[in-house]
Amino acid sequence: MATRDELVVALAARYASGNRHERGRILDEFVAVSGLHRKHAMRLLRAGQSGRQSGPRPARRLYNEAVREALIVIWEASDRICGKRLRPLVPILAESMERHGHLQLAPEIRTGLLAMSAATIDRILRDVRERAGVRKRRNAPPSAAIRRSVPVRTFADWGDPSPGFVEADLVAHSGPSAKGSYVQTLTLTDIATGWTECAPLLVREQKLLTEVLSVMRQRMPFALLGFDTDNDSVFMNETVRSYCEEAGLVFTRCRPYRKNDQAWVEQKNGAVVRRAVGYRRYEGLDAAAALARLYTSLRLFVNFFQPSFKLASKARDGAKIKKMYHSPATPFQRLLTDTRTGEDVRIRVQAIYATLDPVLLLREIRVAQEHLVEIADCPATGEATVPSAPTIEQFLSGLRTAWKEGEVRPTNKPKTKAPRRGRTRVDPFVTVTARVREWFEAEPWRTSRELFERLQEERPGVFPDGQLRTLQRRLKEWRREQAHKLVFGAEAVEEQASCSPCT
């Protein structure tokens, strides 16, 4: 502000002595430098001064301590609402409290309260709110300004874009717990063709994301034109926005909490990523490298040999929605049939297709999946071993009988559970079991707590309250045996006990 004032004083003399053309040029330069409105800048240069008072603004205190105390009482009586809501309530609440004898206001205090604005109320109550423990309003995160600058694109706004406009999302491989650091997958799905690219991210970091995105752009057969993401902070930041501006990408986002706006990539998150990788936890460099090897083969297998449906139209009839789909086709086929695809792109993807063996790709995918499972399931102190790849003849012969084994993807098989161990501590009731059994048979209607309290009275300090659950399980088994005896007789109970294995 001081620099702008000095600039006004320096240009005012030249502006007053110049002709029409010179004044216009001076005014253009001053508006460009200061950012002021042209009419306001013209008035400043004509006056030759900044138009604002110099020095600190004099303090003006219109309300004394009595008015402040009365305001605090009314604020507490209103259940501590904000100033904008309290302002119209002050005359109503003051009149009601005076009518019931809760408050007595002098005329000057009443006049001050009724003349107080909402901003003044908040300013006077600022210190009181802090001491009263009223939570401050949460400030907007740094990504909020970036989010406002990125335009929103909904599901209905796509229309029929040319190949190159993609939706992006992150898939977390955190397993059952989201604590700590774990690998994530960046998924890109083209709207026009369904072409899908995947790459692992070792950590959630915006600079790393732009570097991985650059590598994925080089692998894609067509140029990347648009980049549509969700509202995650790893996307909504200055680094990603600047990267899109420099690369000439149309950067858009979906609406918050509206996953249908990104239906294309959300479908691939399940059909491609989760289907191939599963839900185990992957962390560390080894897991990221194994995922990268898996995606190298998976991208070719999915884009060239995995047909998918594409929505053509949908219409609502009352509560029913009728959807029409195009015939199933692979992303490679859709890319060739699209009239907007360049001839050089067609030649490139056809050359890649001619060299691909789907069975060999599937074998590489299975080997990479087994390696991922070894990394995820191996003990923390052990080292995962890279499984040996079967020959193409062995893998091909296994395809004939693979259906008999059920799930063949190693990443989707459940983790092998450790065998359950037997009892590891001494039975706390081993010396009194016969005694408690006598009490139970004599009075079977007694509850477990009653028997446990009786046992504590006989042997004080021996059985803590935490062992009640153990006795409850014991009595549950005895009641089951007693019910079995009443139905089938004592001989059947003895025969079952002799046949049951020892525990």
Secondary structure, DSSP 8 states (H G I E B T S, - for coil): -HHHHHHHHHHHHHHHHS-HHHHHHHHHHHHHHH---HHHHHHHHHHTS-SS--S---------HHHHHHHHHHHHHTTS--HHHHHHHHHHHHHHHHHTTS----HHHHHHHHH--HHHHHHHTHHHHHHHT--------THHHHHHHS-B--GGG--S--TTEEEEEEEE-BTT---S---EEEEEEETTT--EEEEEESS--HHHHHHHHHHHHHHSSS---EEEE-S-TTTSSHHHHHHHHHHT-EEEE--TT-GGGGHHHHHHIIIIIIHHH-S-B--SHHHHHHHHHHHHHHHHHHHHH--B--EEEEEEETTEEEEEE---B-HHHHHHH-TTS-HHHHHHHHHHHHT--HHHHHHHHHHHHHHHHHHHHS-TTS---------HHHHHHHTTTGGGGS---GGGS-----------S--TTTTTHHHHHHHHHH-TTS-HHHHHHHHHHHSTTTS-GGGHHHHHHHHHHHHHHHHHHHHH-HHHHHHHHHHS---
